[in-house]
């Protein structure tokens, strides 16, 4: 039994232990958060409007769909897989949702139809990867092409306006006073996924599979079912991102998600996840999404040609992968 002085000393040590745990567990995320602040301040020195409340709100609102999509991509990457189909799922979801509304279905049924797109593609991806044994790159590249083509086919390539006048509330409304819904969805998903990865057995299974699927199978982890669920969730979250996006712009475009697949993978890698599997966090994916959006916003404010954004994203991915490789080699 502890004496009173020992109990007091223990209580004093507990905050410092928590700080050390935070610093050791989230070193990459802390570094990214600092980098985001530095980038934003640097852009603000050139264009003061970058630091205005309105611009910062626009940045977070623009980053929300990418963050939601990145959460799903993160789950697949942790298992050592890859999902290239999310951008096309994003586009097809918007077109199907808009088409359903144009045919007189309500917002709820139309949204469910859109979510069905992500669930269907995710199930196909997961089944072909886990039960048939095809390479994730090949499978998801194929579904990327198919879903992207269907995005044009369902409406002959025409954009679709969102006919429900209240649908914008899904993105910009406020269920909790003072917190716009786009931020609320991101925070809720962040909490669910981060806690799930760290506190639930299923979350630990994802990491175990990413580190060594054969070892995970040997200790009784249902590798195939866990991987199937990861791809399913990736597809559903890509559809959620598409729905949040069309509620923001009140329009569905067949090419809306054409560049988001690369950005989502970049966000996850920037956030500390390894493309070889076994590492990553939802906090890192969120911060990676914010960093990409802030870089794009800063480039637009400064006047950099938008054609360079793909080059910047590709370089960022390459640098992040090289850093991950060097870090692993040192360990």
Secondary structure, DSSP 8 states (H G I E B T S, - for coil): ---HHHHHHHHHHHHHHHHHHHHHHSHHHHHHHHHHHHHHHHHHHH-GGGGSHHHHHHHHHHHHHHHHHHHHHHHHHHTT-----HHHHHHHHHHHHHHHHHTT--HHHHHHHHHHHHHHHHHHHHHIIIII---HHHHHHHHHHHHHHHHHHTTTT--EE---TTTTHHHH--SBTTB-HHHHHHHHHHHHHHHHHHHSHHHHHHHHHHH-HHHHHHTT--HHHHHHHHHHHHHHHHHHHHHHHHHHHSEE-TTTTTTHHHHHHHHHHHTT--TTSS---HHHHHHHHHHHHHHHHHHHHHT--GGGHHHHHHHHHHHHHHHHHHHHHH-
